[in-house]
Amino acid sequence: MESELKRFRNSPNSEELTRRSSFPDEVIERVLSLFKSHKDRSAVSLVCKDWYNAERWSRTHVFIGNCYSVSPEIVARRFPNIRSVTLKGKPRFSDFNLVPLNWGADIHAWLVVFADECPFLEELRLKRMTISDESLEFLSVSFPNFKSLSLLSCDGFSTNGLSAIATHCKNLIELDIQENGIDDRGGSWLSCFPESFTLLEVLNFANLTSDINFDVLERLVSRCKSLRVLKVNQSISLEQLPRLLVHAPQLTELGTGSFSQQLTFPQYEELESAFSSCNNIHTLSGLWDVKAIYLPALYSACTNLTFLNLSYAALQGGELAKLLRHCPRLQRLWVMDTVEDKGLEAVGLNCPLLEELRVFPLDPYDEEIAHGVTEAGFIAVSCFCPRLHYVLYFCRQMTNAAVATVVQNCPNFTHFRLCIMNPRQPDCTTGEPMDEAFGAVVKTCTKLQRLSVSGLLTDLTFEYIGKYAKNLETLSVAFAGSSDWGMQCVLEGCPKLRKLEIRDCPFGNKALLSGLEKYESMRSLWMSACNVTMNGCRLLARVMPRLNVEVMKEDGSDDSQADKVYVYRSVAGPRRDAPPSVQTL
Amino acid sequence: MEGGLCLLGGGGGSSGVSTNESGVSSEATSYPAESELELGLGLSLGGGGGGGGGGAGKTKTGTAWGECGRILTAQDFPSVVSQRANGGSSSAAPVSGTKRAADSVTHEGGSPTAVSQVVGWPPIRAYRMNSLKAPRAEEEKAVDEKDKSKEALKKKICNVNKTSGAVNEKGHLGFVKVNMDGVTIGRKVDLNAHACYETLAQALEDMFFRPPSAVNLTEKEGAKQSKLLNGSSEFVLTYEDKEGDWMLVGDVPWGMFLSSVRRLRIMRTSEANGLAPGLHDRNNRQRNKPI
């Protein structure tokens, strides 16, 4: 290497010398190919032109956090060798039905460009994009090396699109269909995999509802020897599950089907035996309609479990406790709040290595029913799980003191998402706002990257956030704040802020406009049901031409009000595919 | 109004790990001190006749689920309280997501909007809710009924004449509401998680009568018989069927019960007159017990 360098420096070609940097392109490219993180790669590409070029030629994976921030043509031109693309489309609040239908984020234009410029594309991971069956078919025939499709929170397609993928993608290794707005027309798509097809490594259809042909599935599983992730849907019964497991003892991730069939003793034994030969499972999910008496059948497979997803399994606390005794290595746990505080205490007692906890509400809308988790369960987990750094907690009550205790026990939170489900609910013991709770979070958790706040909150919360949350990148706010000042504090105080989403807060034009320069360093801003007006948005759009300012109006609202505002930086200019309900200013 | 409720067991004190008592008060203002009452739930087993009367004169025949109904001795249950936070919190007035927040700035004393009236709140992915609600494509497969012996699984498995999955007309996962007389706040129970009246009764007992204390790590396997089937108590378990009639739980085969039950109610025996022909006799017997 060094001799090469010396030879190079002594080269008589001075033009070459000035043009090139110290290393030949091939060397730089080789070195840069070791950089995986997009942040690193972005930094590298800014060093100098040569490095920019070397980086773009060696880039194989592109992550685009907002599909409208850049055009497919620009991406394809800059990165001719990409094999894998991750795209996120709609604003996150579209998950909660706050974004109009047909808003956009259609993948098709991207596929057309890539088919031309990057036909060797192998992997596509989409979140909150719209994708039609035609697009899926186009995808399946346009990219001969296509290997990996992952869809989360997408819509616009049906199981017919999956049929096309199964039929045409000869090199498919991953089909990962998570929670999506899919039109489930039946399970025949599974039968579209040719009998000769053996390459599958990841198959996830857990969130589809139709029956599939079990024999077809069994044959597929048995001939795909490299299958490591299998997540089936509710139509697969407890009786059928062992027949799949015996074909795939190498599985590392398993999503069971329904866990509630009536079993005879021989059937139970078969189930237990099948699980006992699955020594490699580190992720377990599914357990739909779980009958707790059958859980012991899977104890033997739980020894090495690091991620247990019970978010579809309505377990009671005691039942969870029994299960967790067998999961000492658990790092990530998702549960439903049917486990209640009692279940969370068991989490604390049995899972000292826990890093991530998500508690989902079974019945978020039903107020007559008293159940779920409280501040006590939160504290209990924090007491015994010092490594906890990611929490998503849906509850009906919380106290400032409890949150303060939790972060004192676990100061390393990177993601703190607390959802007190009744909007604007104060501390349930003192009646005070929850300002001090989130104050404690931002003061104590210096590594905090993501924060979701809830409960009764004044501007003080946002003063705290602006003052202390120096690593904060994503902030979600709802039904909070007292005045523009709150939002201003955040915009002025959080240097690393990238995504800000706000709904139903008393923030108006003054707040919106206080972030003028900030928005170009952010991915996006969402404000809905706030006090922003059309004039405020127009001003923003005028002053900041590199931002797209999109307004969505509600039916019957005042003409001057900007009901929903979505602001994002873009090098692609205003988009041309917005529906009539979306106005770009 | 309800926003500030501390839930059952919300008091961290019982678990010993909370550094802050949630100020839960035990004053059960809406009902008398129940700790003095002997609580349990009466459930008739088998068809008609005699059934769950107060321990005396039970004429249980060898009905299929009669084997589930072992009799336990009575216990004292701690009072069931729906505990409210001191001072009840002033719940704010959330508004629909479509209204501008400016209209809702005054949140003292405003009547709160139900969570369900707010668009897109709580923030749970809509597609997730769809997955949870999705009706099962088919009923549980019928399994050969002959060979389901109780000791096989070392737990109680109930013999049922017909295995039929709970059709998901009740909402999430076969959950139905359960209300108990004298208790303001109801609960929900997942009928799909149970195979017979015994386990259901046990679960309800756990919900309404057991103190939500710290996990009992030494809790016994094969839990003791539920009081629900005792019949010697102040309460009976009833259900509302598809036609809107209130029936005594246990009168019909489990599968039939699953397909017709809409919700449950733990009713004071004294109010359960005329529910079913057999109940009248039971009540007569029960009136001999001190209240």
HADDOCK unambig.tbl for C-alpha pairs under 7 A between the chains (distance, minus, plus):
assign (segid A and resid 95 and name CA) (segid B and resid 125 and name CA) 4.89 0.50 0.50
assign (segid A and resid 95 and name CA) (segid B and resid 126 and name CA) 5.85 0.50 0.50
assign (segid A and resid 96 and name CA) (segid B and resid 120 and name CA) 4.47 0.50 0.50
assign (segid A and resid 96 and name CA) (segid B and resid 123 and name CA) 6.02 0.50 0.50
assign (segid A and resid 96 and name CA) (segid B and resid 124 and name CA) 6.44 0.50 0.50
assign (segid A and resid 96 and name CA) (segid B and resid 125 and name CA) 5.65 0.50 0.50
assign (segid A and resid 96 and name CA) (segid B and resid 126 and name CA) 5.69 0.50 0.50
assign (segid A and resid 97 and name CA) (segid B and resid 120 and name CA) 5.76 0.50 0.50
assign (segid A and resid 98 and name CA) (segid B and resid 120 and name CA) 6.31 0.50 0.50
assign (segid A and resid 179 and name CA) (segid B and resid 127 and name CA) 5.64 0.50 0.50
assign (segid A and resid 179 and name CA) (segid B and resid 128 and name CA) 6.16 0.50 0.50
assign (segid A and resid 180 and name CA) (segid B and resid 127 and name CA) 5.72 0.50 0.50
assign (segid A and resid 181 and name CA) (segid B and resid 127 and name CA) 6.11 0.50 0.50
assign (segid A and resid 207 and name CA) (segid B and resid 131 and name CA) 6.04 0.50 0.50
assign (segid A and resid 209 and name CA) (segid B and resid 134 and name CA) 6.80 0.50 0.50
assign (segid A and resid 209 and name CA) (segid B and resid 137 and name CA) 6.76 0.50 0.50
assign (segid A and resid 210 and name CA) (segid B and resid 137 and name CA) 5.96 0.50 0.50
assign (segid A and resid 211 and name CA) (segid B and resid 137 and name CA) 6.27 0.50 0.50
assign (segid A and resid 235 and name CA) (segid B and resid 137 and name CA) 6.63 0.50 0.50
assign (segid A and resid 260 and name CA) (segid B and resid 193 and name CA) 6.99 0.50 0.50
assign (segid A and resid 261 and name CA) (segid B and resid 140 and name CA) 5.93 0.50 0.50
assign (segid A and resid 262 and name CA) (segid B and resid 143 and name CA) 6.72 0.50 0.50
assign (segid A and resid 264 and name CA) (segid B and resid 147 and name CA) 6.47 0.50 0.50
assign (segid A and resid 264 and name CA) (segid B and resid 148 and name CA) 5.54 0.50 0.50
assign (segid A and resid 265 and name CA) (segid B and resid 152 and name CA) 5.57 0.50 0.50
assign (segid A and resid 265 and name CA) (segid B and resid 153 and name CA) 6.26 0.50 0.50
assign (segid A and resid 289 and name CA) (segid B and resid 173 and name CA) 6.32 0.50 0.50
assign (segid A and resid 289 and name CA) (segid B and resid 192 and name CA) 6.55 0.50 0.50
assign (segid A and resid 289 and name CA) (segid B and resid 193 and name CA) 6.71 0.50 0.50
assign (segid A and resid 290 and name CA) (segid B and resid 193 and name CA) 6.38 0.50 0.50
assign (segid A and resid 291 and name CA) (segid B and resid 193 and name CA) 4.74 0.50 0.50
assign (segid A and resid 312 and name CA) (segid B and resid 132 and name CA) 6.76 0.50 0.50
assign (segid A and resid 318 and name CA) (segid B and resid 215 and name CA) 6.98 0.50 0.50
assign (segid A and resid 342 and name CA) (segid B and resid 212 and name CA) 6.89 0.50 0.50
assign (segid A and resid 342 and name CA) (segid B and resid 213 and name CA) 6.90 0.50 0.50
assign (segid A and resid 342 and name CA) (segid B and resid 214 and name CA) 5.87 0.50 0.50
assign (segid A and resid 342 and name CA) (segid B and resid 215 and name CA) 5.75 0.50 0.50
assign (segid A and resid 345 and name CA) (segid B and resid 214 and name CA) 6.98 0.50 0.50
assign (segid A and resid 345 and name CA) (segid B and resid 215 and name CA) 6.85 0.50 0.50
assign (segid A and resid 346 and name CA) (segid B and resid 215 and name CA) 6.45 0.50 0.50
assign (segid A and resid 364 and name CA) (segid B and resid 122 and name CA) 6.79 0.50 0.50
assign (segid A and resid 365 and name CA) (segid B and resid 115 and name CA) 5.81 0.50 0.50
assign (segid A and resid 365 and name CA) (segid B and resid 116 and name CA) 4.86 0.50 0.50
assign (segid A and resid 368 and name CA) (segid B and resid 185 and name CA) 6.14 0.50 0.50
assign (segid A and resid 368 and name CA) (segid B and resid 186 and name CA) 6.35 0.50 0.50
assign (segid A and resid 369 and name CA) (segid B and resid 185 and name CA) 5.89 0.50 0.50
assign (segid A and resid 369 and name CA) (segid B and resid 186 and name CA) 4.94 0.50 0.50
assign (segid A and resid 369 and name CA) (segid B and resid 187 and name CA) 5.06 0.50 0.50
assign (segid A and resid 369 and name CA) (segid B and resid 188 and name CA) 6.94 0.50 0.50
assign (segid A and resid 370 and name CA) (segid B and resid 7 and name CA) 6.17 0.50 0.50
assign (segid A and resid 370 and name CA) (segid B and resid 185 and name CA) 5.84 0.50 0.50
assign (segid A and resid 370 and name CA) (segid B and resid 186 and name CA) 6.23 0.50 0.50
assign (segid A and resid 370 and name CA) (segid B and resid 187 and name CA) 5.91 0.50 0.50
assign (segid A and resid 371 and name CA) (segid B and resid 7 and name CA) 6.84 0.50 0.50
assign (segid A and resid 371 and name CA) (segid B and resid 187 and name CA) 6.79 0.50 0.50
assign (segid A and resid 374 and name CA) (segid B and resid 10 and name CA) 6.02 0.50 0.50
assign (segid A and resid 376 and name CA) (segid B and resid 10 and name CA) 6.38 0.50 0.50
assign (segid A and resid 376 and name CA) (segid B and resid 11 and name CA) 6.96 0.50 0.50
assign (segid A and resid 376 and name CA) (segid B and resid 12 and name CA) 4.93 0.50 0.50
assign (segid A and resid 376 and name CA) (segid B and resid 18 and name CA) 6.19 0.50 0.50
assign (segid A and resid 379 and name CA) (segid B and resid 18 and name CA) 6.43 0.50 0.50
assign (segid A and resid 380 and name CA) (segid B and resid 17 and name CA) 6.12 0.50 0.50
assign (segid A and resid 397 and name CA) (segid B and resid 4 and name CA) 6.89 0.50 0.50
assign (segid A and resid 397 and name CA) (segid B and resid 6 and name CA) 6.94 0.50 0.50
assign (segid A and resid 401 and name CA) (segid B and resid 20 and name CA) 6.77 0.50 0.50
assign (segid A and resid 421 and name CA) (segid B and resid 122 and name CA) 5.74 0.50 0.50
assign (segid A and resid 422 and name CA) (segid B and resid 3 and name CA) 6.43 0.50 0.50
assign (segid A and resid 422 and name CA) (segid B and resid 115 and name CA) 6.00 0.50 0.50
assign (segid A and resid 423 and name CA) (segid B and resid 94 and name CA) 5.36 0.50 0.50
assign (segid A and resid 424 and name CA) (segid B and resid 92 and name CA) 5.37 0.50 0.50
assign (segid A and resid 424 and name CA) (segid B and resid 94 and name CA) 6.53 0.50 0.50
assign (segid A and resid 425 and name CA) (segid B and resid 3 and name CA) 6.52 0.50 0.50
assign (segid A and resid 425 and name CA) (segid B and resid 91 and name CA) 5.71 0.50 0.50
assign (segid A and resid 425 and name CA) (segid B and resid 92 and name CA) 5.99 0.50 0.50
assign (segid A and resid 426 and name CA) (segid B and resid 89 and name CA) 6.83 0.50 0.50
assign (segid A and resid 426 and name CA) (segid B and resid 91 and name CA) 6.99 0.50 0.50
assign (segid A and resid 428 and name CA) (segid B and resid 4 and name CA) 5.22 0.50 0.50
assign (segid A and resid 428 and name CA) (segid B and resid 85 and name CA) 6.56 0.50 0.50
assign (segid A and resid 428 and name CA) (segid B and resid 89 and name CA) 5.84 0.50 0.50
assign (segid A and resid 429 and name CA) (segid B and resid 22 and name CA) 5.76 0.50 0.50
assign (segid A and resid 429 and name CA) (segid B and resid 23 and name CA) 6.23 0.50 0.50
assign (segid A and resid 429 and name CA) (segid B and resid 85 and name CA) 5.92 0.50 0.50
assign (segid A and resid 429 and name CA) (segid B and resid 86 and name CA) 6.58 0.50 0.50
assign (segid A and resid 431 and name CA) (segid B and resid 89 and name CA) 4.93 0.50 0.50
assign (segid A and resid 431 and name CA) (segid B and resid 90 and name CA) 6.52 0.50 0.50
assign (segid A and resid 504 and name CA) (segid B and resid 97 and name CA) 6.43 0.50 0.50
assign (segid A and resid 504 and name CA) (segid B and resid 100 and name CA) 6.53 0.50 0.50
assign (segid A and resid 504 and name CA) (segid B and resid 101 and name CA) 4.91 0.50 0.50
assign (segid A and resid 505 and name CA) (segid B and resid 101 and name CA) 5.42 0.50 0.50
assign (segid A and resid 506 and name CA) (segid B and resid 101 and name CA) 5.52 0.50 0.50
assign (segid A and resid 506 and name CA) (segid B and resid 102 and name CA) 5.71 0.50 0.50
assign (segid A and resid 529 and name CA) (segid B and resid 97 and name CA) 6.38 0.50 0.50
assign (segid A and resid 529 and name CA) (segid B and resid 98 and name CA) 6.11 0.50 0.50
assign (segid A and resid 529 and name CA) (segid B and resid 99 and name CA) 6.08 0.50 0.50
assign (segid A and resid 529 and name CA) (segid B and resid 100 and name CA) 4.61 0.50 0.50
assign (segid A and resid 529 and name CA) (segid B and resid 101 and name CA) 5.92 0.50 0.50
assign (segid A and resid 530 and name CA) (segid B and resid 100 and name CA) 5.64 0.50 0.50
assign (segid A and resid 530 and name CA) (segid B and resid 101 and name CA) 5.52 0.50 0.50
assign (segid A and resid 531 and name CA) (segid B and resid 100 and name CA) 6.66 0.50 0.50
assign (segid A and resid 531 and name CA) (segid B and resid 101 and name CA) 6.97 0.50 0.50
assign (segid A and resid 531 and name CA) (segid B and resid 102 and name CA) 6.59 0.50 0.50
